[in-house]
Amino acid sequence: MNHSPQVTLPQGMTRRDVIAVISEIGPDLNLSGAAIFVLTKLIGSTSEKDWTEPGADPTFYGTQETMAERLHMTARQLRSHERNFERKNILKRDTKANGAREAGTGRGLLFTPLKACFADLLALRDQKRAVTKRVKELKSLRSVRLRRMKEAIARLAPEALEEEAVASVLVRFDAWPRSDRLHSLGLDRLEAHVEDAAKLCMELEEIIENLPDSSCEPAETFRSFIQEDNQQNPSVSCNASVDERSAGKPAHSGFLRSGPSGPDICRENECEADSGVINPKLEALFEPEQLFKLASPDFQMTLQARSSQITKEAMIDAAHDMLSPLGINYSAWRSACGELGRLGATLCVLVLDANRDHPQTPVRNAGGALRGMIRAHKRGNLNLIGSVIGLQRRRGY
């Protein structure tokens, strides 16, 4: 057996890891699909022990004819692949003059160069994974920007479209690349595009704020659970008996219940149907500064890493960045934005994240809990106000 001093795989790595890494980053090494297939088969035909033993040379001793038959190709095609691997310093051909290979003499295809540079290939794989993850995050963040722009445009009155500033924004918005082409931009250009998209959103929203009358449509923040109460809401108590038994309630029932506890004939239900608004004293709970104080340390750090100011948009971006750490699928976030609006979805994520350390009913599955909140909202049973109030009391504010 041949031995090369100080040539070893990183600790814990085996031949299986070598095959997996080659399969993953082969295209980055300018290897075709066929070349990757051949290379992994050659590696799989070497000794497992030679890959883990320091100084040993993993060697393929099989004949070209036999291996070519196994790979369903000609010997000439296999020989072409071997020469390509040698040029890329993946293997070293050590054969007799006639090309023969013998295990007894150690003659064959030596994968010592691959074994020696495997740590670099691992670093390349990790870098590729990081880039892929970041691109995915940026694409989903661009989706948030796109929704934000469309919502702002929907608030524009027809006559506002004739404003020069608005027209300029719309021209730049029309130049945005399509969502299915974002991946082709590359990481640097995609980073710049998402940053420019955020600035364009802010520019349009600032223009809308300065217009005399933007639209007949309400802003997104005027949702059913955070409306301003301009009418007198009489104090009404339920006139029906209430079952105080707690058995059978779900672990997160405090997040989902908002309706009165009485039946349909209850006066509380009648009042709720008439008013449909909340106490204005609770409106302060939905200020970004107040929400920031209630958020978890992880949420706060995420926001501060992205923005120096605590704004609603910064809160929304922070909630978006918390999806992956919380194990929330992006489809759930998209559904929450569609049902509750971006601010409502942000409140849900903030509450779920903050209640991971709840002393009695900690949130174990934030993704499942978020989908449960969406379903509760569709039924009209979501109580975000109560959740925020409960969190405020637990924080001692």
C-alpha positions as CSV (number, residue, x, y, z in Angstrom):
1,M,0.0,0.0,0.0
2,N,1.3,3.5,-0.9
3,H,1.5,6.1,1.9
4,S,1.7,9.8,1.7
5,P,2.8,11.6,4.9
6,Q,0.4,14.0,6.6
7,V,-2.4,13.4,4.1
8,T,-5.7,12.8,6.0
9,L,-9.3,13.8,5.9
10,P,-10.7,16.2,8.4
11,Q,-11.7,14.5,11.7
12,G,-14.9,12.4,11.4
13,M,-15.0,12.4,7.6
14,T,-15.2,9.2,5.6
15,R,-15.4,8.1,2.0
16,R,-19.1,8.6,2.1
17,D,-18.6,12.3,2.9
18,V,-16.2,12.6,0.0
19,I,-18.8,11.3,-2.4
20,A,-21.5,13.6,-0.9
21,V,-19.3,16.7,-1.2
22,I,-18.2,15.8,-4.8
23,S,-21.9,15.3,-5.8
24,E,-22.8,18.7,-4.3
25,I,-20.0,20.9,-5.5
26,G,-19.1,19.1,-8.7
27,P,-20.6,21.8,-11.0
28,D,-18.4,24.4,-9.2
29,L,-15.4,22.3,-10.2
30,N,-16.5,22.5,-13.8
31,L,-17.5,18.8,-13.8
32,S,-20.4,17.7,-15.9
33,G,-23.1,15.5,-14.6
34,A,-21.6,12.5,-16.4
35,A,-18.1,13.3,-14.9
36,I,-19.6,13.6,-11.4
37,F,-21.3,10.2,-11.9
38,V,-18.0,8.5,-13.0
39,L,-15.9,10.1,-10.3
40,T,-18.3,9.1,-7.5
41,K,-18.3,5.5,-8.8
42,L,-14.6,5.4,-8.9
43,I,-14.3,6.8,-5.4
44,G,-16.9,4.3,-4.2
45,S,-14.7,1.4,-5.6
46,T,-11.8,2.4,-3.4
47,S,-11.0,1.1,0.1
48,E,-13.0,2.8,2.9
49,K,-10.0,2.4,5.2
50,D,-7.6,4.2,2.9
51,W,-9.7,7.4,3.3
52,T,-9.7,7.4,7.1
53,E,-6.2,6.1,7.7
54,P,-3.6,9.0,7.8
55,G,-1.1,8.8,5.0
56,A,-2.9,6.0,3.1
57,D,-3.5,6.5,-0.6
58,P,-7.1,5.7,-1.7
59,T,-6.5,3.8,-5.0
60,F,-8.8,2.4,-7.7
61,Y,-7.3,-0.9,-9.1
62,G,-10.0,-2.0,-11.5
63,T,-9.5,-2.2,-15.3
64,Q,-10.9,0.3,-17.6
65,E,-12.8,-2.3,-19.6
66,T,-14.6,-3.7,-16.5
67,M,-15.4,-0.3,-15.0
68,A,-16.5,1.1,-18.4
69,E,-18.9,-1.9,-18.7
70,R,-20.3,-1.2,-15.2
71,L,-20.8,2.5,-16.1
72,H,-22.4,1.7,-19.5
73,M,-19.8,3.5,-21.5
74,T,-16.8,2.8,-23.7
75,A,-13.3,2.4,-22.4
76,R,-12.3,5.4,-24.5
77,Q,-15.0,7.6,-22.8
78,L,-13.8,6.4,-19.3
79,R,-10.2,7.1,-20.2
80,S,-11.2,10.6,-21.3
81,H,-12.8,11.2,-17.9
82,E,-9.8,9.9,-16.1
83,R,-7.5,12.3,-17.9
84,N,-9.9,15.2,-17.1
85,F,-9.8,14.3,-13.4
86,E,-6.0,14.2,-13.6
87,R,-5.8,17.6,-15.2
88,K,-8.0,19.0,-12.4
89,N,-5.6,17.4,-9.8
90,I,-8.4,15.2,-8.4
91,L,-6.4,12.0,-9.0
92,K,-3.0,10.7,-10.1
93,R,-2.6,8.0,-12.7
94,D,0.1,5.5,-11.6
95,T,-0.1,2.6,-14.1
96,K,2.2,0.4,-16.0
97,A,3.4,1.3,-19.5
98,N,0.4,-0.6,-21.0
99,G,-2.0,1.0,-18.6
100,A,-2.4,-2.0,-16.4
101,R,-3.3,-1.6,-12.7
102,E,-2.4,-4.1,-10.0
103,A,-3.3,-4.0,-6.3
104,G,-0.2,-6.0,-5.4
105,T,2.2,-3.3,-6.7
106,G,-0.1,-0.4,-5.7
107,R,-0.5,0.7,-9.4
108,G,-3.8,2.4,-10.2
109,L,-5.7,5.6,-9.9
110,L,-4.6,7.4,-6.8
111,F,-7.0,9.8,-5.1
112,T,-4.4,11.2,-2.8
113,P,-4.6,14.7,-4.4
114,L,-8.4,14.7,-3.7
115,K,-7.8,13.5,-0.1
116,A,-5.2,16.2,0.4
117,C,-7.4,19.1,-0.7
118,F,-10.7,17.8,0.7
119,A,-10.6,20.5,3.5
120,D,-10.7,23.2,0.8
121,L,-13.6,21.4,-0.9
122,L,-15.5,21.4,2.4
123,A,-14.9,25.1,2.7
124,L,-16.2,25.6,-0.8
125,R,-19.3,23.6,0.0
126,D,-20.0,25.6,3.1
127,Q,-19.5,28.8,1.2
128,K,-21.9,27.6,-1.5
129,R,-24.5,26.7,1.1
130,A,-24.2,30.1,2.8
131,V,-24.6,31.9,-0.5
132,T,-27.6,29.7,-1.4
133,K,-29.2,30.4,2.0
134,R,-28.6,34.1,1.6
135,V,-30.0,34.2,-1.9
136,K,-33.1,32.5,-0.6
137,E,-33.5,35.0,2.2
138,L,-33.0,37.9,-0.2
139,K,-35.6,36.5,-2.6
140,S,-38.2,36.2,0.1
141,L,-37.3,39.7,1.4
142,R,-37.7,41.0,-2.1
143,S,-41.2,39.4,-2.1
144,V,-41.9,41.4,1.1
145,R,-40.8,44.6,-0.7
146,L,-42.9,43.7,-3.8
147,R,-46.0,43.3,-1.6
148,R,-45.2,46.6,0.2
149,M,-44.9,48.5,-3.1
150,K,-48.2,47.0,-4.5
151,E,-50.0,48.0,-1.3
152,A,-48.7,51.5,-1.5
153,I,-49.6,51.8,-5.2
154,A,-53.1,50.6,-4.3
155,R,-53.5,53.6,-2.0
156,L,-52.8,56.1,-4.7
157,A,-55.7,58.0,-6.1
158,P,-55.9,58.2,-9.9
159,E,-54.9,61.8,-10.0
160,A,-51.8,61.1,-8.0
161,L,-50.5,59.0,-10.8
162,E,-49.9,62.2,-12.8
163,E,-47.5,63.5,-10.1
164,E,-44.0,63.7,-11.4
165,A,-42.5,62.1,-8.3
166,V,-45.0,59.3,-8.4
167,A,-44.4,58.6,-12.1
168,S,-40.6,58.5,-11.4
169,V,-41.1,55.9,-8.7
170,L,-43.4,53.8,-10.9
171,V,-40.9,53.8,-13.8
172,R,-38.2,52.5,-11.4
173,F,-40.6,50.0,-10.0
174,D,-41.4,48.7,-13.5
175,A,-37.7,48.1,-14.0
176,W,-37.5,45.6,-11.2
177,P,-36.5,42.1,-12.4
178,R,-39.1,39.4,-12.3
179,S,-39.2,37.1,-9.3
180,D,-38.3,34.1,-11.3
181,R,-35.1,35.8,-12.6
182,L,-33.7,37.0,-9.2
183,H,-31.4,34.0,-8.9
184,S,-29.6,34.9,-12.1
185,L,-28.6,38.3,-10.6
186,G,-25.9,36.8,-8.4
187,L,-25.5,37.5,-4.7
188,D,-24.0,41.0,-4.9
189,R,-26.4,42.4,-7.4
190,L,-29.4,40.8,-5.6
191,E,-28.2,42.4,-2.3
192,A,-28.0,45.8,-4.0
193,H,-31.4,45.3,-5.6
194,V,-33.2,44.4,-2.4
195,E,-31.6,47.5,-0.7
196,D,-32.7,49.7,-3.6
197,A,-36.2,48.2,-3.4
198,A,-36.4,49.1,0.3
199,K,-35.4,52.7,-0.5
200,L,-38.0,52.9,-3.3
201,C,-40.7,51.7,-1.0
202,M,-39.8,54.3,1.6
203,E,-39.7,57.0,-1.1
204,L,-43.2,56.1,-2.4
205,E,-44.7,55.9,1.1
206,E,-43.2,59.3,1.9
207,I,-44.7,60.8,-1.2
208,I,-48.1,59.3,-0.2
209,E,-47.9,60.8,3.2
210,N,-47.4,64.3,1.7
211,L,-50.2,64.0,-0.8
212,P,-53.4,65.8,0.2
213,D,-55.6,62.7,-0.3
214,S,-54.0,59.4,-1.3
215,S,-56.9,57.1,-1.7
216,C,-60.2,56.1,-0.4
217,E,-58.6,52.8,0.8
218,P,-57.4,52.6,4.4
219,A,-53.8,52.1,5.2
220,E,-52.7,48.6,6.2
221,T,-52.3,49.6,9.8
222,F,-56.0,50.2,10.1
223,R,-56.9,46.6,10.6
224,S,-59.7,45.1,12.6
225,F,-57.5,44.3,15.6
226,I,-55.8,47.8,15.8
227,Q,-58.5,50.2,14.6
228,E,-58.9,53.6,16.1
229,D,-62.0,53.8,18.3
230,N,-63.9,57.0,17.4
231,Q,-67.2,55.8,18.8
232,Q,-68.3,55.3,22.4
233,N,-68.0,51.6,23.3
234,P,-70.4,51.0,26.1
235,S,-69.4,48.7,29.0
236,V,-71.3,45.5,28.4
237,S,-71.1,42.3,30.5
238,C,-72.2,38.9,29.3
239,N,-75.7,37.9,30.5
240,A,-75.1,34.2,29.9
241,S,-73.7,31.6,32.2
242,V,-70.0,30.7,31.5
243,D,-68.5,27.3,31.9
244,E,-65.3,27.9,33.8
245,R,-63.9,24.4,33.3
246,S,-60.4,24.5,31.7
247,A,-60.0,20.8,30.7
248,G,-59.4,20.2,27.1
249,K,-58.2,23.7,26.2
250,P,-55.2,23.8,23.7
251,A,-51.8,24.8,25.0
252,H,-51.9,28.1,23.2
253,S,-55.6,29.0,23.7
254,G,-54.6,32.4,25.1
255,F,-53.4,33.4,21.6
256,L,-56.6,32.3,19.8
257,R,-59.6,33.3,21.8
258,S,-60.9,36.8,21.4
259,G,-64.7,36.4,21.1
260,P,-67.1,36.8,24.0
261,S,-67.6,33.7,26.1
262,G,-71.4,33.7,25.9
263,P,-73.7,32.2,23.3
264,D,-75.2,34.1,20.4
265,I,-78.0,35.7,22.5
266,C,-75.3,37.3,24.8
267,R,-75.5,41.1,24.9
268,E,-71.7,41.1,24.7
269,N,-71.9,39.5,21.3
270,E,-74.4,42.1,20.1
271,C,-72.2,45.0,21.2
272,E,-69.2,43.5,19.5
273,A,-71.0,43.2,16.3
274,D,-72.1,46.9,16.6
275,S,-68.7,48.4,17.5
276,G,-66.1,46.2,15.8
277,V,-63.4,48.3,17.3
278,I,-61.0,48.3,20.2
279,N,-60.4,50.5,23.1
280,P,-58.2,53.5,22.0
281,K,-56.1,53.1,25.2
282,L,-54.7,49.9,23.7
283,E,-53.5,51.6,20.6
284,A,-50.2,52.5,22.2
285,L,-49.4,48.8,22.5
286,F,-48.9,48.7,18.7
287,E,-46.2,51.4,18.6
288,P,-42.9,50.1,17.3
289,E,-41.0,51.3,20.4
290,Q,-43.5,49.5,22.7
291,L,-43.3,46.3,20.7
292,F,-39.5,46.4,20.7
293,K,-39.5,46.4,24.5
294,L,-41.8,43.4,24.5
295,A,-39.7,41.4,21.9
296,S,-37.2,38.7,22.8
297,P,-33.5,39.6,22.9
298,D,-33.0,37.6,19.7
299,F,-35.7,39.7,18.0
300,Q,-34.2,42.9,19.3
301,M,-30.7,42.0,18.1
302,T,-32.0,41.0,14.7
303,L,-33.7,44.4,14.3
304,Q,-30.7,46.3,15.5
305,A,-28.5,44.5,13.1
306,R,-30.7,45.6,10.2
307,S,-31.7,49.1,11.2
308,S,-30.6,51.9,13.5
309,Q,-34.2,53.1,13.9
310,I,-37.2,51.2,15.4
311,T,-39.9,51.6,12.8
312,K,-42.8,49.5,11.6
313,E,-40.9,48.5,8.5
314,A,-37.8,47.6,10.6
315,M,-40.1,45.5,12.9
316,I,-41.5,43.7,9.8
317,D,-38.0,43.0,8.4
318,A,-36.9,41.7,11.8
319,A,-39.9,39.3,11.9
320,H,-39.0,38.1,8.4
321,D,-35.4,37.4,9.5
322,M,-36.7,35.5,12.5
323,L,-38.6,33.0,10.4
324,S,-35.6,30.6,9.9
325,P,-34.4,30.6,13.5
326,L,-38.0,29.9,14.7
327,G,-38.5,27.1,12.2
328,I,-41.4,28.9,10.4
329,N,-41.8,28.1,6.8
330,Y,-42.0,31.0,4.4
331,S,-45.3,29.8,3.1
332,A,-46.8,30.3,6.6
333,W,-45.4,33.8,6.7
334,R,-46.9,34.6,3.3
335,S,-50.3,33.2,4.4
336,A,-50.1,35.3,7.5
337,C,-49.3,38.5,5.5
338,G,-52.2,37.7,3.2
339,E,-54.7,37.2,6.0
340,L,-53.5,39.6,8.6
341,G,-51.4,42.1,6.7
342,R,-47.6,42.5,7.2
343,L,-48.0,44.2,10.6
344,G,-50.4,41.5,11.8
345,A,-48.0,38.8,10.7
346,T,-45.2,40.6,12.5
347,L,-47.2,40.8,15.7
348,C,-47.8,37.0,15.5
349,V,-44.1,36.2,15.0
350,L,-43.1,38.6,17.8
351,V,-45.6,37.1,20.2
352,L,-44.7,33.5,19.3
353,D,-41.0,34.3,19.6
354,A,-41.4,36.1,23.0
355,N,-43.5,33.2,24.4
356,R,-40.9,30.5,23.7
357,D,-39.9,31.1,27.3
358,H,-43.4,31.3,28.7
359,P,-43.3,29.7,32.2
360,Q,-46.5,27.7,31.8
361,T,-47.2,27.2,28.1
362,P,-44.0,27.8,26.1
363,V,-44.2,27.8,22.4
364,R,-42.5,24.7,21.1
365,N,-43.6,24.7,17.4
366,A,-43.7,28.3,16.2
367,G,-44.5,27.3,12.6
368,G,-47.5,25.2,13.7
369,A,-48.7,27.9,16.1
370,L,-48.5,30.6,13.4
371,R,-50.7,28.5,11.1
372,G,-53.1,27.9,14.1
373,M,-53.3,31.7,14.5
374,I,-54.1,32.1,10.8
375,R,-56.9,29.6,11.1
376,A,-58.2,31.4,14.2
377,H,-58.2,34.7,12.4
378,K,-60.3,33.2,9.6
379,R,-62.8,32.0,12.3
380,G,-62.7,35.4,13.9
381,N,-61.2,34.1,17.1
382,L,-57.7,35.6,17.0
383,N,-56.9,37.8,20.0
384,L,-53.6,39.6,19.2
385,I,-54.5,42.4,21.6
386,G,-54.9,40.0,24.5
387,S,-51.6,38.3,23.5
388,V,-49.7,41.6,23.5
389,I,-51.4,42.6,26.8
390,G,-50.4,39.3,28.4
391,L,-46.9,39.7,27.1
392,Q,-46.8,43.2,28.5
393,R,-47.8,42.1,31.9
394,R,-45.3,39.2,31.9
395,R,-42.6,41.7,31.0
396,G,-43.7,43.9,33.9
397,Y,-44.6,47.0,31.8
